[in-house]
Amino acid sequence: MSLLFVVFFACAALAVLGAVMLIVAREPIHSALSLILVMVALAVLYLLLGAEFIAAVQIIVYAGAVMVLFVFVIMLLNAGVEERTNWSKMAKYAGLPLAFFLLLEIARWFSLSAVGARVANGTNAVNSAAASTVDLSKMLFRDYLFPFEATSILILIAILGALVLAKRGE
Amino acid sequence: MNAVPVSYYLVLSAVLFGLGVVAFIFKRNIIAVYMAIELMLNAVNLAFVAFARAWNQLDGLVFVFFVIVVAAAEAAVGLAIVITIAQNRRSLNVEDVNLLKF
């Protein structure tokens, strides 16, 4: 029981660390690498939640394909160090504490609500995690067949759009 | 089986989304702004999976699948736009792209 909490907090700390590194890094390639760290930590959390298929897709599509695309573009354009914006005084002394208190309030509400404690009692956990991918594919190819086919049209349009944009216009 | 309450996942999702918004506002590199958008999409995906787990409904996982597909398409088109901007303006700073700014 406590091992799950240890894994959760380790992955959560890694994800937050990666997100903070994304913000403070000045080189875009460092931002990209820390974003990959966030995605891998989230994939472990998906495994912890019993969503193996989503974890695999997260690694293959996000950390694999999308981030390779990002790194490729960063290398292609030779993106250098970005210049900083100055933090305004108001952001530093009013914005940051307000954001922190908003976060505390959100955390308090989530932990107080009935939904938040839902998985903790274990009465409604998914009974067999291995079957969830089978159920997911059944749902995807029956109930959500039309949206699934529509995404293939969307990807086709995205490929055409990327080709048209990347072609040097006369 | 899973002892971690959903609220923990939701708070983590909120933190990641907030950091994504901060990165979206403060970063000056176009590619870094796109990465901030990807971070926000990831945070929303975590909330989807946590809620799917809480209600024992697989619809949330299907939605995560669609979000990932749309994010991949968005990254492809967005990075093509970034390449076009970099070729035309010789800069990746978002403040140099102000043609539509009033």
Chai-1 contact restraints between the chains, C-beta under 6 A:
chainA,res_idxA,chainB,res_idxB,connection_type,confidence,min_distance_angstrom,max_distance_angstrom,comment,restraint_id
A,M1,B,A3,contact,1.0,0.0,6.0,A-B,restraint_1
A,L4,B,A3,contact,1.0,0.0,6.0,A-B,restraint_2
A,L4,B,V4,contact,1.0,0.0,6.0,A-B,restraint_3
A,F8,B,V4,contact,1.0,0.0,6.0,A-B,restraint_4
A,A12,B,L12,contact,1.0,0.0,6.0,A-B,restraint_5
A,V16,B,V15,contact,1.0,0.0,6.0,A-B,restraint_6
A,A19,B,L16,contact,1.0,0.0,6.0,A-B,restraint_7
A,A19,B,L19,contact,1.0,0.0,6.0,A-B,restraint_8
A,L22,B,A23,contact,1.0,0.0,6.0,A-B,restraint_9
A,I23,B,A23,contact,1.0,0.0,6.0,A-B,restraint_10
A,P28,B,N29,contact,1.0,0.0,6.0,A-B,restraint_11
A,P28,B,I31,contact,1.0,0.0,6.0,A-B,restraint_12
A,P28,B,A32,contact,1.0,0.0,6.0,A-B,restraint_13
A,S31,B,A32,contact,1.0,0.0,6.0,A-B,restraint_14
A,S31,B,M35,contact,1.0,0.0,6.0,A-B,restraint_15
A,L35,B,M35,contact,1.0,0.0,6.0,A-B,restraint_16
A,L42,B,N42,contact,1.0,0.0,6.0,A-B,restraint_17
A,L42,B,L46,contact,1.0,0.0,6.0,A-B,restraint_18
A,Y46,B,V49,contact,1.0,0.0,6.0,A-B,restraint_19
A,L49,B,V49,contact,1.0,0.0,6.0,A-B,restraint_20
A,L49,B,R53,contact,1.0,0.0,6.0,A-B,restraint_21
A,A51,B,V49,contact,1.0,0.0,6.0,A-B,restraint_22
A,A51,B,L61,contact,1.0,0.0,6.0,A-B,restraint_23
A,I54,B,L61,contact,1.0,0.0,6.0,A-B,restraint_24
A,I54,B,V64,contact,1.0,0.0,6.0,A-B,restraint_25
A,V57,B,I68,contact,1.0,0.0,6.0,A-B,restraint_26
A,V61,B,I68,contact,1.0,0.0,6.0,A-B,restraint_27
A,V61,B,A72,contact,1.0,0.0,6.0,A-B,restraint_28
A,V66,B,A72,contact,1.0,0.0,6.0,A-B,restraint_29
A,V66,B,A75,contact,1.0,0.0,6.0,A-B,restraint_30
A,L69,B,A75,contact,1.0,0.0,6.0,A-B,restraint_31
A,L69,B,L79,contact,1.0,0.0,6.0,A-B,restraint_32
A,V73,B,L79,contact,1.0,0.0,6.0,A-B,restraint_33
A,I74,B,I31,contact,1.0,0.0,6.0,A-B,restraint_34
A,L77,B,A86,contact,1.0,0.0,6.0,A-B,restraint_35
A,A79,B,L92,contact,1.0,0.0,6.0,A-B,restraint_36
A,E82,B,R28,contact,1.0,0.0,6.0,A-B,restraint_37
A,E82,B,N29,contact,1.0,0.0,6.0,A-B,restraint_38
A,I106,B,A14,contact,1.0,0.0,6.0,A-B,restraint_39
A,A107,B,V11,contact,1.0,0.0,6.0,A-B,restraint_40
A,F110,B,S7,contact,1.0,0.0,6.0,A-B,restraint_41
A,F110,B,L10,contact,1.0,0.0,6.0,A-B,restraint_42
A,F110,B,V11,contact,1.0,0.0,6.0,A-B,restraint_43
A,S111,B,S7,contact,1.0,0.0,6.0,A-B,restraint_44
A,G116,B,P5,contact,1.0,0.0,6.0,A-B,restraint_45
A,G116,B,V6,contact,1.0,0.0,6.0,A-B,restraint_46
A,G116,B,S7,contact,1.0,0.0,6.0,A-B,restraint_47
A,A117,B,P5,contact,1.0,0.0,6.0,A-B,restraint_48
A,R118,B,V6,contact,1.0,0.0,6.0,A-B,restraint_49
A,R118,B,A54,contact,1.0,0.0,6.0,A-B,restraint_50
A,V119,B,N2,contact,1.0,0.0,6.0,A-B,restraint_51
A,V119,B,P5,contact,1.0,0.0,6.0,A-B,restraint_52
A,V119,B,V6,contact,1.0,0.0,6.0,A-B,restraint_53
A,V119,B,A54,contact,1.0,0.0,6.0,A-B,restraint_54
A,A120,B,P5,contact,1.0,0.0,6.0,A-B,restraint_55
A,N124,B,N56,contact,1.0,0.0,6.0,A-B,restraint_56
A,A125,B,M1,contact,1.0,0.0,6.0,A-B,restraint_57
A,A125,B,N2,contact,1.0,0.0,6.0,A-B,restraint_58
A,V126,B,N56,contact,1.0,0.0,6.0,A-B,restraint_59
A,D135,B,L58,contact,1.0,0.0,6.0,A-B,restraint_60
A,L136,B,L58,contact,1.0,0.0,6.0,A-B,restraint_61
A,L136,B,L61,contact,1.0,0.0,6.0,A-B,restraint_62
A,M139,B,L58,contact,1.0,0.0,6.0,A-B,restraint_63
A,M139,B,V62,contact,1.0,0.0,6.0,A-B,restraint_64
A,L140,B,V62,contact,1.0,0.0,6.0,A-B,restraint_65
A,Y144,B,V62,contact,1.0,0.0,6.0,A-B,restraint_66
A,T151,B,V69,contact,1.0,0.0,6.0,A-B,restraint_67
A,L154,B,A73,contact,1.0,0.0,6.0,A-B,restraint_68
A,I155,B,A73,contact,1.0,0.0,6.0,A-B,restraint_69
A,A158,B,A73,contact,1.0,0.0,6.0,A-B,restraint_70
A,A158,B,A76,contact,1.0,0.0,6.0,A-B,restraint_71
A,A158,B,V77,contact,1.0,0.0,6.0,A-B,restraint_72
A,G161,B,V77,contact,1.0,0.0,6.0,A-B,restraint_73
A,A162,B,A76,contact,1.0,0.0,6.0,A-B,restraint_74
A,A162,B,V77,contact,1.0,0.0,6.0,A-B,restraint_75
A,A162,B,A80,contact,1.0,0.0,6.0,A-B,restraint_76
A,L165,B,A80,contact,1.0,0.0,6.0,A-B,restraint_77
A,L165,B,I81,contact,1.0,0.0,6.0,A-B,restraint_78
A,L165,B,T84,contact,1.0,0.0,6.0,A-B,restraint_79
A,A166,B,A80,contact,1.0,0.0,6.0,A-B,restraint_80
A,A166,B,I83,contact,1.0,0.0,6.0,A-B,restraint_81
